Amino acid sequence: MLDLNGSKPLFRKRSSFNPYRIFFWLTLILVVMFVLRGFATGAVKPYSLVAPTPTRTMDSYSMEAETQFAAGNLDKAILSYQEAVKLDPNNAMLWAELARIQTYSSTQTTTAEDQRARLEAALISINKALELAPDDSTVHAIRAFGLDWYAP
């Protein structure tokens, strides 16, 4: 081709061999392959996955238990307090409230053995609360309440 006006040709051939560019693209391809392989095998988790830890707090379970107790669902209230106690086993008031509701729920059982077992569970709970807070008057009051109902 003949250059008549001294300008550079529009369609010139560029040298396409740049070792840094080739190294960059090969590295990027390898990284993408390893990430896709990690997703397929489960070694790499997607960023937006929900954490496998429980998200409910002790206060949430405690409020649910109070609501269930107010609604008259004593068994569900007991389960909620038991979940709250699992999250915070050193909270004496949770143990005391659990014992109080277990004592109340003993009247809803059908047999004397079930009633006795429920009251014994309440005494175990209140004794745990007493270990945690030996000077708390509420704990002592609930313990007296449980012992009164446990007495023949």
Protein Blocks (a to p, Z undefined) as FASTA:
>chain_A
ZZfkopacfbdcddfbdfklmmmmmmmmmmmmmmmmmmmnopaccfkbccfbdfbdfklm
mmmmmmmmmnopaklmmmmmmmmmmmmmmbmklmmmmmmmmmmmmmmpmbfklmmmmmmm
mmmmmmmmmmmmmmbmklmmmmmmmmmmmpZZ
